[in-house]
Structures are given as C-alpha cells and as structure tokens.
C-alpha cells in the first residue's frame, strides 16, 4: 500500500458558483424524464382542469354580476 501525501492550502475555499453548477448537473443526470405519451396525457389533463376551473369561475362571475345588478 502506497500513501500519497498531498499538500492542501488552509485558506482554499471552493468556488460556490462552480460547486452549484456541478451539483445541479449531477442531479439532472439522476432525473427520470417522463415518456412522450405520458407528457402528452398529463398536458391534456392540465388543459382540461384549467378549462373546467375557468368555466366554473365564469359561471360564478355571471351569477355575482346578476346579483349585483338586481341589488342596484
């Protein structure tokens, strides 16, 4: 067994920005990306829910507008 002595500087501080990008790229390699079909399906779910919520809000807006006009 051979030991190699290294000389480390006491005042050495790694560049935090470079370390951030190294860590970020390391984590990106671990990501499991969804398939094309799954992405399309989930996109349609988001669009559908958005349309549903938008429709419900439009109905409530119409009801409140009608109520306010009746009160005036």
C-alpha positions as CSV (number, residue, x, y, z in Angstrom):
1,X,0.0,0.0,0.0
2,X,1.4,3.4,-1.0
3,X,0.3,6.6,0.6
4,X,0.5,9.8,-1.3
5,X,0.9,13.0,0.7
6,X,-0.9,16.0,-0.7
7,X,-0.5,19.5,0.5
8,X,-3.7,21.3,0.9
9,X,-3.9,25.0,1.5
10,X,-5.6,26.1,4.7
11,X,-7.2,29.1,3.0
12,X,-8.6,27.2,0.0
13,X,-12.3,27.7,-0.5
14,X,-14.1,26.0,-3.4
15,X,-15.9,28.4,-5.8
16,X,-19.6,28.2,-4.6
17,X,-21.0,29.1,-8.1
18,X,-18.9,26.3,-9.7
19,X,-20.0,23.9,-7.0
20,X,-23.6,24.8,-7.5
21,X,-23.4,24.0,-11.2
22,X,-21.5,20.7,-10.6
23,X,-24.2,19.7,-8.1
24,X,-27.0,20.8,-10.5
25,X,-25.7,18.8,-13.4
26,X,-25.1,15.8,-11.1
27,X,-28.8,15.9,-10.0
28,X,-30.0,16.4,-13.6
29,X,-28.3,13.1,-14.6
30,X,-30.4,11.3,-11.9
31,X,-33.8,12.7,-13.2
32,X,-36.2,10.1,-14.7
33,X,-37.9,12.0,-17.5
34,X,-41.5,11.1,-18.5
35,X,-42.2,9.5,-21.8
36,X,-43.7,11.5,-24.7
37,X,-47.0,9.7,-24.2
38,X,-47.1,10.5,-20.5
39,X,-46.2,14.1,-21.1
40,X,-49.0,14.5,-23.7
41,X,-51.5,12.8,-21.4
42,X,-50.7,15.0,-18.4
43,X,-50.7,18.1,-20.6
44,X,-54.2,17.3,-21.7
45,X,-55.2,16.7,-18.0
46,X,-53.9,20.2,-17.1
47,X,-55.6,21.8,-20.0
48,X,-58.9,20.0,-19.2
49,X,-58.8,21.0,-15.5
50,X,-57.9,24.6,-16.4
51,X,-60.9,24.8,-18.8
52,X,-63.2,23.3,-16.1
53,X,-62.0,25.7,-13.4
54,X,-62.2,28.6,-15.8
55,X,-65.8,27.6,-16.7
56,X,-66.8,27.4,-13.0
57,X,-65.3,30.8,-12.4
58,X,-67.1,32.3,-15.4
59,X,-70.5,30.9,-14.1
60,X,-69.8,32.4,-10.6
61,X,-68.8,35.7,-12.2
62,X,-72.0,35.8,-14.2
63,X,-74.1,34.9,-11.1
64,X,-72.5,37.6,-8.9
65,X,-72.8,40.2,-11.7
66,X,-76.5,39.4,-12.0
67,X,-76.9,39.6,-8.2
68,X,-75.2,43.0,-8.1
69,X,-77.4,44.3,-10.9
70,X,-80.5,43.2,-9.1
71,X,-79.4,44.9,-5.9
72,X,-78.8,48.2,-7.6
